[in-house]
Amino acid sequence: MTPLPPRHLDILEIARRDGRVDVETLAERFNVTAQTIRKDLNELCEADRLQRVHGGAVFPSSTVNLAYLARREIAAPGKTHIADHVASLVPDGSSLILNIGTTTEQVAHALRRHRDLMVVTNNLNVAMILHDAEGVDVVVSGGMVRKTDGGIIGEAAVDLIRQFKVDFAVIGASAIDEEGTLLDFDYREVRIAQAIMHQARKTILVADTTKFERRAPVRIGQLTDIDIFITDAPPPPSIAEICAAAEVELIIAGDTHD
C-alpha cells in the first residue's frame, strides 16, 4: 500500500476523531485552497478511507456510529429548523415519546415553552433538557445507560414504553436508504424505536438530509410506517415518491420555511 502524504494522514485522524471533516475548515487549518482539499478528499474516498458527503467527508463505517459530539454538530442549523417545526405541530396538553438522537434533543429544547406536556424518553439528554421546564412532566425509562450518548437501552426500557399510549412519537434514524428503509446501528435501540412507534397515535420522523448519505445495518422499519417526515432540505426524488404514494406528510423545514 502506498504511504499516505502527511496531510492525508492528518485529515484521516481528524475524521476518525470527529466523525466528519468539511472542506472550508480543512482549507483554513492547512492554509491551502478549498480545491486542494476537495482533491485530497476525493483521493481518500477513492482509496475507501473516507466517504464523501456534501461539503466534506465522513469516516466510513457501516457498523459503528459517528462520535456523539460530532453528530451534534452535523447539520445543526437544519436540526434546529426541524425541531421548531415539530414543536409547532404539538399542541399544549399532548403526550409524547422522544427517543435517542441529537435531533430529538433539539426537539426537546423547542418544547420547553409548551404547557401541560408529558414526555416519555429513553434519552438522558432529553430528560435533562426538559426536567426543569415548568410545563412539562418527564418520565424516564429504566435500563442500561449507553456511555457514548446517554441513551437508555435494554428490555426494561421497552417494557416501560409499552405501558404508555401517547399522542406523538418523535423518532430519529441513523440512515435512510433509497428504498425508504429506516436504519440504525444498535439492535437494542431499534427494538425501543419500534416499540415507541407502536405506542403512538401519530409517528413523526425527524432526520436531516445527511441521513441519506449514510449506511447502517439494523432495520427499524419503513418510511411507509411513518405519519409525518420532517427534514431540512428536499430529499432524493425516490424518497419523495415513497412519501407521496404512502400518504406520508413530507415537510421541508429549511431556511426558507418561514
Buried (B, 14 or more C-beta within 10 A) or exposed (E): EEEBEEBBEBBBEBBEEBBBBBBEBBBEBBEBEEEBBBEBBEBBBEEEBBBBBEEBBBBBBEEEBBBBEBBBBBBEEBBBBBBBBBBEBBEEEBBBBBBBBBBBBBBBBBBBEBEEBBBBBBBBBBBBBBEEBEBBEBBBBEBEBBEEBBBBBBEBBBEBBEEBEBBBBBBBBBBBBEEBBBBBBBEBBBBBBBBBBBBBEBBBBBBBBBBBEBBBBBBBBBBEBBBBBBBBBEBEEEBBEBBEEBEBEBBBBBEEEE
